[in-house]
Amino acid sequence: MNHLRRFFPLYTIAATLVAILISSGCSSSTANNGSTVTMQSQLAASDVDRAMPVKIATPASLDFDSIVITNAIVFVSDVKLHSDVEDTNSDAHDQEIKTGPFVIVFDSSGTHIVTSATIPAGTYDRIKFEFHKPGKGADATILNQYPMLQNGGQTYSVWIYGYTVKAGVRTSFSVTSIRSENITLRFKDKGDNDLNNIVLNSNTTANLLFELDPRIVFHLGGNLFDPRDLNDHQKDIDNNILVAIRVVEF
């Protein structure tokens, strides 16, 4: 009996160590079971010609030749991936890519990284985000960093800056929007074709490109309009912004 009592703690210690090792292995596997999703932003184009690159487009009578967009900012509360697909992830809720509030910056310098997050492996068929006006109190830090998003008591969800060109002469302008909207988009491929879904596998990386196309923002019925004529076109800008955004898997 004394012999057994002397060695029993060794058995207990060994069993405990084995349990710890197994538990550590499971935790490590679970932690690495997702896909790292990096989201980037860019302007789809800077130059906005008189005619859209579609068959029905015709030039409008304007006192300039083209528009060039150099900067755009969109105020966003969060970005999520969503799935209705019947797979191992089908009973999960929306997966957060980034929670805010924050701004997505687009400019002519190129591509910017918005965020990087680990998302559970699965099949996702939509991306959801919300853009809205920042609050002067709750979002004061962002408004201080991006003062173009407010003017007096008014704040803006979108700000776009650029210039018109006539015979080589540039005239700068900026437009804003107070549009607030929850948007759900399907994914696109590089050729602008709709994708039914994207598949995120375990322990892999995926890249999503958030694009804003100013050619869509400043066209109506195939014709380019003057962005400085806000009396006639503010509502067009507000509506066009909703369809000027796409998310591309690449």
QUICOR-V89483 format. One line per field, one symbol per residue. ss: DSSP state (H for helix, E for strand, L for the rest). phi: phi as a letter, one per 30 degrees, with the letter a starting at -180 (. if undefined). psi: psi as a letter, one per 20 degrees, with the letter a starting at -180 (. if undefined). Layout:
# QUICOR-V89483
ss = ???
phi = ???
psi = ???
This chain:
# QUICOR-V89483
ss = LHHHHHHHHHHHHHHHHHHHHHHHHHHHHHHLLEEEEEEEEEEEELEELLELLLLLLLLLLLLLLEEEEEEEEEEEEEEEEELLLLLLLLLLLLEEEEEEEEEEEEELLELEEEEEEEEELEEELEEEEEELLLLLLLLHHHHHHLHHHEELLEELLEEEEEEEEELLEEEEEEEEELLLEEEEELLELLLLLELLLEEELLLEEEEEEEEEEHHHHLEELLEELLLLLHHHHHHHHHHHHHHLEEEEEL
phi = .dddddcedddddddddddddddddddddddcdccdcccbbaddacdcddcddbdddbdcdbcbcabbccbabbdbcabbcbbcddbdcdcddecdcacbdacccbaddkcbddabbcceelcbcbbbbbcaddddcdcedddddbdddbbidccbdbbbbaacbbhiccbdabbbbcdcacccbddccddicdcdabcccdhbcbbbcccccdddecbbiicdcdddcddcbddddeddedcccbbcdb
psi = ghgghhighggggghggghgggghgggggghjiapoppprqqphqgporhpqlqhipqqrorkrhrqpphqqpppqgrpqqqpjpnaijhjqrqppgpqbqrqpppriibqqpgrpqpppqappiqpprpqrpqphghkhghhhhmiijqociprqhpppqbqqpokippoqrqqrqjppqpppqqqqahjkqpphrqpoqqkrqqpppoqpoihhhkqpkipproiimihhjghggghhhhjjpqppp.
